[in-house]
Amino acid sequence: MLRVQDKLQQLLLPAVEGLGYELVGIEYVAQGKHSVLRIYIDSDEGITVDDCSRVSHQVNGVLEVEDPIPGQFTLEISSPGLDRPLFTAEHFARFVGSTVKLRLYHPVEGRRKVKGIIDRVEDEIVYIKDMDEEQLYSLEMDNIEKANLVPEF
């Protein structure tokens, strides 16, 4: 069964890419009247407020016609930022060697939160090296609830 984010991704990908942007990912947080649909976009030139406005206008049109989310919600269009969210195995592969923070749906070796360096990606398995414990975690993409790069200055 497809998750809400996956359905929205399929629905909105053509609209975002049609404007010339990469659809990095979608977060949907259902909280009644305070629900939020957050869409991350990117481009080689970076993202400006005008870019977010263009995408917001286009996405609003699609959402009004298709009505995939019942009830009220706030639509946010954003660049991925320095603490870029990672949604797919391809995203993890692109940032091998970078530090990442993850929250898991189900604990792995007693932990739901993991911070470490992306060692490698094989199929739908992400390998994270925890530098504090010097341990290598193998994490299935389906078990990763949220992942963000850790900015390094």
C-alpha positions as a Markdown table, in Angstrom:
| # | Residue | x | y | z |
|---|---|---|---|---|
| 1 | Met | 0.0 | 0.0 | 0.0 |
| 2 | Leu | 1.3 | 3.4 | -0.9 |
| 3 | Arg | 2.0 | 6.0 | 1.8 |
| 4 | Val | 0.4 | 9.4 | 1.5 |
| 5 | Gln | 3.8 | 10.9 | 0.7 |
| 6 | Asp | 4.3 | 8.4 | -2.1 |
| 7 | Lys | 0.9 | 9.1 | -3.6 |
| 8 | Leu | 1.6 | 12.9 | -3.5 |
| 9 | Gln | 5.0 | 12.4 | -5.0 |
| 10 | Gln | 3.4 | 10.6 | -8.0 |
| 11 | Leu | 0.8 | 13.3 | -8.3 |
| 12 | Leu | 3.0 | 16.3 | -8.0 |
| 13 | Leu | 6.3 | 15.2 | -9.6 |
| 14 | Pro | 5.1 | 16.1 | -13.2 |
| 15 | Ala | 4.0 | 19.6 | -12.1 |
| 16 | Val | 7.3 | 20.4 | -10.3 |
| 17 | Glu | 9.6 | 18.9 | -12.9 |
| 18 | Gly | 7.5 | 20.7 | -15.7 |
| 19 | Leu | 8.6 | 24.0 | -14.1 |
| 20 | Gly | 12.3 | 22.9 | -14.3 |
| 21 | Tyr | 12.8 | 21.9 | -10.6 |
| 22 | Glu | 13.9 | 18.8 | -8.9 |
| 23 | Leu | 11.2 | 17.4 | -6.5 |
| 24 | Val | 13.5 | 16.4 | -3.6 |
| 25 | Gly | 10.8 | 15.1 | -1.4 |
| 26 | Ile | 7.5 | 15.5 | 0.4 |
| 27 | Glu | 6.6 | 15.5 | 4.1 |
| 28 | Tyr | 3.0 | 15.3 | 5.2 |
| 29 | Val | 2.2 | 15.8 | 8.9 |
| 30 | Ala | -1.5 | 15.2 | 9.6 |
| 31 | Gln | -2.7 | 17.2 | 12.6 |
| 32 | Gly | -6.3 | 18.0 | 12.0 |
| 33 | Lys | -6.7 | 21.7 | 11.1 |
| 34 | His | -3.0 | 22.2 | 11.5 |
| 35 | Ser | -1.8 | 19.6 | 9.0 |
| 36 | Val | 1.2 | 20.6 | 6.9 |
| 37 | Leu | 2.2 | 19.5 | 3.4 |
| 38 | Arg | 5.9 | 20.4 | 2.9 |
| 39 | Ile | 7.5 | 20.1 | -0.5 |
| 40 | Tyr | 11.2 | 20.4 | -1.0 |
| 41 | Ile | 12.5 | 21.6 | -4.4 |
| 42 | Asp | 15.9 | 22.2 | -5.7 |
| 43 | Ser | 17.7 | 23.3 | -8.9 |
| 44 | Asp | 21.3 | 23.7 | -10.1 |
| 45 | Glu | 21.0 | 27.5 | -9.5 |
| 46 | Gly | 19.6 | 27.2 | -6.0 |
| 47 | Ile | 16.1 | 28.2 | -4.9 |
| 48 | Thr | 14.7 | 31.7 | -4.4 |
| 49 | Val | 11.4 | 32.9 | -2.9 |
| 50 | Asp | 10.1 | 33.4 | -6.5 |
| 51 | Asp | 10.9 | 29.8 | -7.3 |
| 52 | Cys | 8.9 | 28.7 | -4.2 |
| 53 | Ser | 6.0 | 30.9 | -5.3 |
| 54 | Arg | 5.9 | 29.5 | -8.8 |
| 55 | Val | 5.9 | 26.0 | -7.5 |
| 56 | Ser | 3.3 | 26.8 | -4.9 |
| 57 | His | 0.9 | 28.2 | -7.5 |
| 58 | Gln | 1.3 | 25.2 | -9.8 |
| 59 | Val | 1.0 | 22.6 | -6.9 |
| 60 | Asn | -2.1 | 24.4 | -5.5 |
| 61 | Gly | -3.8 | 24.0 | -8.9 |
| 62 | Val | -3.1 | 20.3 | -9.0 |
| 63 | Leu | -4.2 | 19.8 | -5.4 |
| 64 | Glu | -7.5 | 21.7 | -6.0 |
| 65 | Val | -8.3 | 19.5 | -9.0 |
| 66 | Glu | -7.2 | 16.2 | -7.6 |
| 67 | Asp | -8.1 | 16.8 | -3.9 |
| 68 | Pro | -5.8 | 14.0 | -2.5 |
| 69 | Ile | -5.8 | 15.3 | 1.1 |
| 70 | Pro | -9.1 | 15.5 | 3.0 |
| 71 | Gly | -9.6 | 18.6 | 5.2 |
| 72 | Gln | -7.5 | 21.7 | 5.7 |
| 73 | Phe | -3.7 | 21.9 | 5.5 |
| 74 | Thr | -0.9 | 24.4 | 5.1 |
| 75 | Leu | 1.2 | 24.1 | 1.9 |
| 76 | Glu | 4.9 | 24.9 | 2.3 |
| 77 | Ile | 7.4 | 25.0 | -0.5 |
| 78 | Ser | 11.0 | 25.0 | 0.6 |
| 79 | Ser | 14.6 | 24.5 | -0.6 |
| 80 | Pro | 16.3 | 21.5 | 1.1 |
| 81 | Gly | 18.7 | 23.9 | 3.0 |
| 82 | Leu | 22.0 | 22.9 | 4.6 |
| 83 | Asp | 20.4 | 20.2 | 6.7 |
| 84 | Arg | 19.0 | 18.7 | 3.5 |
| 85 | Pro | 16.4 | 15.9 | 4.0 |
| 86 | Leu | 17.2 | 12.6 | 2.4 |
| 87 | Phe | 14.2 | 10.6 | 1.1 |
| 88 | Thr | 15.5 | 8.0 | -1.3 |
| 89 | Ala | 18.4 | 5.5 | -1.6 |
| 90 | Glu | 19.7 | 7.7 | -4.5 |
| 91 | His | 19.8 | 10.7 | -2.2 |
| 92 | Phe | 21.9 | 8.7 | 0.3 |
| 93 | Ala | 24.2 | 7.5 | -2.5 |
| 94 | Arg | 24.7 | 11.1 | -3.7 |
| 95 | Phe | 26.0 | 12.0 | -0.2 |
| 96 | Val | 28.2 | 9.1 | 0.7 |
| 97 | Gly | 30.9 | 10.3 | 3.1 |
| 98 | Ser | 28.6 | 12.9 | 4.6 |
| 99 | Thr | 27.3 | 13.0 | 8.2 |
| 100 | Val | 23.6 | 12.2 | 8.6 |
| 101 | Lys | 21.0 | 12.1 | 11.5 |
| 102 | Leu | 18.3 | 9.4 | 11.2 |
| 103 | Arg | 15.1 | 8.5 | 13.0 |
| 104 | Leu | 13.8 | 5.0 | 12.5 |
| 105 | Tyr | 10.3 | 3.6 | 12.6 |
| 106 | His | 11.6 | 0.5 | 14.4 |
| 107 | Pro | 14.7 | 0.2 | 16.6 |
| 108 | Val | 17.8 | -1.4 | 15.2 |
| 109 | Glu | 20.1 | -2.8 | 17.8 |
| 110 | Gly | 18.0 | -1.0 | 20.5 |
| 111 | Arg | 18.3 | 2.4 | 18.8 |
| 112 | Arg | 15.7 | 4.6 | 17.0 |
| 113 | Lys | 18.0 | 7.5 | 16.4 |
| 114 | Val | 21.4 | 7.1 | 14.6 |
| 115 | Lys | 24.0 | 9.7 | 13.7 |
| 116 | Gly | 26.9 | 8.8 | 11.5 |
| 117 | Ile | 28.6 | 8.9 | 8.2 |
| 118 | Ile | 27.0 | 7.4 | 5.1 |
| 119 | Asp | 29.3 | 4.5 | 4.3 |
| 120 | Arg | 27.6 | 3.1 | 1.2 |
| 121 | Val | 24.2 | 2.2 | -0.3 |
| 122 | Glu | 23.4 | -1.2 | -1.7 |
| 123 | Asp | 19.9 | -1.6 | -3.2 |
| 124 | Glu | 17.6 | -0.4 | -0.5 |
| 125 | Ile | 20.0 | -0.8 | 2.3 |
| 126 | Val | 21.9 | 2.2 | 3.7 |
| 127 | Tyr | 25.1 | 1.6 | 5.7 |
| 128 | Ile | 25.8 | 4.2 | 8.4 |
| 129 | Lys | 29.1 | 4.3 | 10.4 |
| 130 | Asp | 28.5 | 5.6 | 13.9 |
| 131 | Met | 31.8 | 7.3 | 14.7 |
| 132 | Asp | 31.2 | 7.4 | 18.5 |
| 133 | Glu | 30.6 | 3.6 | 18.8 |
| 134 | Glu | 32.7 | 2.7 | 15.7 |
| 135 | Gln | 29.7 | 0.5 | 14.6 |
| 136 | Leu | 28.3 | 0.0 | 11.1 |
| 137 | Tyr | 24.5 | -0.1 | 10.9 |
| 138 | Ser | 22.7 | -1.5 | 7.9 |
| 139 | Leu | 19.3 | 0.2 | 7.7 |
| 140 | Glu | 16.5 | -0.6 | 5.3 |
| 141 | Met | 15.0 | 2.4 | 3.5 |
| 142 | Asp | 11.5 | 1.3 | 4.6 |
| 143 | Asn | 12.6 | 1.7 | 8.2 |
| 144 | Ile | 14.0 | 5.2 | 7.9 |
| 145 | Glu | 11.3 | 7.6 | 9.1 |
| 146 | Lys | 13.4 | 10.8 | 8.7 |
| 147 | Ala | 16.9 | 11.6 | 7.6 |
| 148 | Asn | 18.8 | 14.9 | 7.4 |
| 149 | Leu | 22.4 | 15.8 | 6.5 |
| 150 | Val | 24.3 | 17.4 | 9.3 |
| 151 | Pro | 25.9 | 20.6 | 8.0 |
| 152 | Glu | 29.6 | 20.7 | 8.4 |
| 153 | Phe | 31.3 | 24.1 | 8.7 |
